[in-house]
Amino acid sequence: MGASTLVGIAMAAVIAGLLVSLVRQRRAHRAALAHAERMGHVLLTMSRANRMVLRIDDEHALFTEACQICVDAGDAALAAVYLREGDFAHRFACAGPAREVLRNVPDPLDLRLPEVQGTYTARVLHDGRSAVSNNYVLDSQAGRWREEAVAHGIRAIAWIPIRRSGEVAGTLMLCARQPDFFDAELMGRLEELGADLSFALDSIDSRRARDAAIREIEASRDRFQRLFDAAPVPMAIVSVEDRRIVEANAALCQRYGRTREAVVGTTTASHAYGVIPEDRDVFYRVLGTEGRVTDMVVRLRDLTGAIHPAVLNAEPIDYQGQRCCLIISLELQRVPGHGHQPGVQPGAQPAADCGDPSTTAP
C-alpha cells in the first residue's frame, strides 16, 4: 500500500473522528438545552405552586390547579391526583387528556383487589414512597391498564405521595410522552411539590379547625349572652384586674334603677349604693385566696340608703380576653335599719362586697 493511500486513510479517520465528536457535542448541547428548558419549567411549576399553596383553601381547587400547573409547565402530558378513602382511591382531580387516557381505569380503585394492589398507585399509597417508570412500554410491573396508556402515547409515569397530618393521603401521578423523562433531579423537584401540597392540606385543615373553633366560641358566647341578659337575678361580669364592670344584666340594672350604659365601665367601689365597704373587703380577700366566692352573705345598700342582706356567688371566667368574675346576687329579706349585720347562712362564708350593688363583682 502506497504512502499516499496511507495518508488518505489517516485523513479519513481523522475526519470521521471529528464528525463523531461534533455529533456527540451537538447531541450533548441539545440534551443540555432540553434539560435547562425542562428545569426552567420545573422552577416555574414550583413558583406557581408556592403561590397556589398560600391562597387556596379548598382541596379540589388545590389539586385541580396543581395538576393544571404541571401540564401547562410541560412537566407532564397528563396529571391526576388520587386520594385514599379507606379501601378506595378516588381520582380527585386531573388535567390534560385524562378522561380519554383513563377512560377504562375504574374510579374509584378498589385497593383490596389483587389486580390493583400490584399497581404503582396502590404501592405508593401504601408505602408512601415516590415511584417512577421511565419506560412504561416495557415495564413488567405496570398495571393491567398499561396498554391504554401506551396507546395514547404515554412513555413514562411518576407517582409522588401526598400526606395529610403525616399520613399518606394520596398520590400525584404525572405522565410524560418521552421515555426517561423523570430523572433524579426532576424527581427531587417533584417531591418538593408533593411536600408543598402536603403542607397545603395541613394548612387547610388548620384553618378549618380554627374557623370551627371560632364559630363554636361565638355560638357559646351568644348562648351565654342570651342567658346572662335574660337571667331573673342580678348578674355582673367584673374585671379582676381593675374591678371594672364589663357587663351588667337587666335584672341588676333594674334593681338599682340604672341603665346599662351608666353601669358598664365603672368600678365596683365608685357607687354610693351596693355592697358596703366592710363586706366588700372580706369578699375580695376570699376571692383572692380561693379564686371564687360561694354563698357569701353580704349587706347591700340601696338608692335610699336602706340595707338589705344578699347572697353572692363569684365564678372566674375569661370574657373578651380579660380575666373576669361572673357575680350572681340573690337578695334576702329586708333588714330593718341601717348597718344591721345579717346572719351568715349555714356553710356560708363571711360577708363581703363587690363594690357596687349593681355589680356585686370583684
Secondary structure by P-SEA (a helix, b strand, c coil): ccaaaaaaaaaaaaaaaaaaaaaaaaaaaaaaaaaaaaaaaaaaaaaaaaaaaaccccaaaaaaaaaaaaaaaccccbbbbbbbcccccccccccccccccccccccccccccccccccaaaaaaaccbbbbbcccccccccccaaaaaaaacccbbbbbbbbccccccbbbbbbbcccccccaaaaaaaaaaaaaaaaaaaaaaaaaaaaaaaaaaaaaaaaaaaaaaacccbbbbbbccccccccccaaaaaaaccccccccccccccccccccaaaaaaaaaaaaacccccbbbbbbbccccbbbbbbbbbbbbbcccccccbbbbbbcccccccccccccccccccbbbccccccccc
